[in-house]
């Protein structure tokens, strides 16, 4: 990159400053909402949405000054969408506590050292989540997801599972390409399932593949 140039990739904007330093911050597409849905949670879940945009702010902002600017933008956006200042402040405090900042940071701006520690923890957490995601994807390559129809009682459901397992072992259990595949049962909706719904290997809802934040 040449000095003074700017590029963006997904949600990150990278610029080459006059001091010959690469800087980054959150990138906003002017054609979409100022706070797009950056998590798998619905927009109505404001607590998890606030956590997601704060997480993104630390991940993308290369300096504490850029983070404070983004934090003010987040606070203003949530205020204008109907959230109270108490709700926003409480969400920010919980976010800081989760990543090991002291309560002193809640009432004043972070300094460079505090922000560097916070960002390092976020980067480590991001790397861990990516590693876990790859592990889940690798595991899913050897998993057959089968939806479970909503039977009237547990006995019918148990008989259904037993029949599927026996059928699988009989026809595929000893095949080199399929003998290591594990069956995982997925809760279905109340609608009736066709044969193709039952036999096709389908991916389960994202909630079954994502680690929950505690």
N, C-alpha and C positions, 0 to 999 in steps of 0.2 A: 504493500500500500504506500502511496505517496503522501507526503505531509499535507494535511488539510483535507484528505479524502475521507469519505464515510461509506460504509457498506452495512447491510443488515442481513441476518440469517435467522429465519424463524422469528423468535421474540427478542433477539439480541441485536443492538446497533453498535458497531465497532468503528471507532474513528482514530485517525493518526494525528495527534496534536502537534502544534508548532514546536513543542519541546521534544519532539521525536519520541513520544510515548504513546503506546496503544491504550485506548480507554474504551470502556464499554458501559452501556446502560440498557434499560428496557426499550424495545422498539414497539411503537404503536402504529398499526396500519390506519391511515386516515379514513379509510373506507368502512371500518368496522367500529364496534363499540370501544370506548376508551378502556374499559376493563373487561376484555373477553373472558369467556369461561375457560380458565386454564387448568381446571381439574375435571374429574369425572363426576363430580357432585353437581346436582341441579343448581341453577342460579338462586333458587329459593333458600338454599342452605348457606346463609350468609357467613356463618362462623367458619366453615371449611373453605368457602370462597375467599374470605379475608386471609386465612392462613396460606392459601395457595398463592395469592398475589404478593404477600410479604416474602414468601419463600422464593418466588421468581425474582423479586426486587433484589434480594441479597445475591442470588446466583448471577444476575446479569450486571449489577452495578459494581464497577471496578474500584470506586472510591466511596468513602463515607459521605462526602458531599453529594454525590449523585444519588446515594441511597436516601439521604434526608429529603432531597427533592422529590424522589419517587414516593417516599412515605407520605409527604404532604399531599401529593396528587391522589394517592390511595384514600387518605382520610377525607379529602374533599369529595371524591367520587362516591364514597359510601354515604357521606352526609347527604349529598344531593339525591341519593337513591332511597332515602328514608331511614337510614340507620342513625342511632343516637350516638353522641360523642362518647358516652359511657360504654356503650357496646364496642365501639371501635378501640378505645383505650384498653379495655379489658382484653380484647383479642390480641392486641399488640403485646401486652404484658405476658399473656400465656405463650405467645410465640417466642419472646425473648427467654422466658423461663425454660421452655422446651430445649433450647439450644445453649443453655448454661450461662446466660448473662445474669448479673446481679440486679437486685431490685433498684439499685441506684440509677440504672440506665433508664428506668421507666419515666422518671420525672425530668430528664434532661437529654440532650443530644448525645449520641455515642461519640466517643473519641476514636482516633485512628486505630489504636491498639485493640479496643473493644470490637470495632467493626471487623478488623482483620481476623480476630479469633472467631467471631460469628460466621464470617464468610468461609473460613476454613472448615468449620463444622458443617455448614450447608453443602460445601463441595464434597466433603467426605460422605455425607448422607446421600447426595445425588449419585455418587459412584457406587455406593452400596445398593441403592435401589436399582441401578442399571444392571449390576451383577446379579441381583435376585431375579430381575426380569428375564435375563438371559437363561438363568437356571430353570425358571418356570417354562420358558419357551422350549428349552431342550427336553424337559420332562413331558411337555404336552405332545411332543413328537411321538412319544411312546404311550400315549393315553388315548383311549377311545371314549369320547363323551356321549353318553346315551341319556336322553330325557326320560323321566319317569312320569307316566300318565297318573292322574289323580284317581286312584282306585278308592272304593268305599271303605275298605278296611286294610289293616296291616298284612293280613294273610294273603290277600290278593296281590299286594305289592311284593311280598316276599316270594310268592310263586312266580311272579313275572320276572324278577331279578334272577331267580334260580334257573328259569327256562332260558333266559338270554345267555347266562354264563355257560350252561351246559351246551347250548348251540354253538357258542364261540369256541369252546374247547374241542368240540367234535370236529369242526370244519377248519379251524384256524390255529388251534392250540399247539400243533406240532410243526407248523410252517416256519421256516427260518426267518422270514420277514415279519411275522406277526406273533410269534410265540412269546415275545417279551412285552407285548402291549398289555397295559393294565386298563381295566374298565372303571370309569368314574361316572357315578350317577348324578344327573343334574335335575333339579326340581323344575317341572314344567308349569305352564299356565293352565288355566282351567279348560282351555279349548281342546277339542278332540284332536288326536294326533293321527296322521296318515302313516302308512308303512315307510315312506321316504323320510318322514320326520324321525322315526325310530331308528332306522338303519344307517342314516347318513352321519358321518363323524362331524359334529358341529361344535363350534367353540361356545363355552358357557358365557353368561353375562360377565361384564368387566368386574363386577363386584366380587366374583369368585376368583379372579386372577390378581387382585390388587391387595397389597398389605394395608391394613387399616392403621391409621395414625392413633397412637395412644398418648 
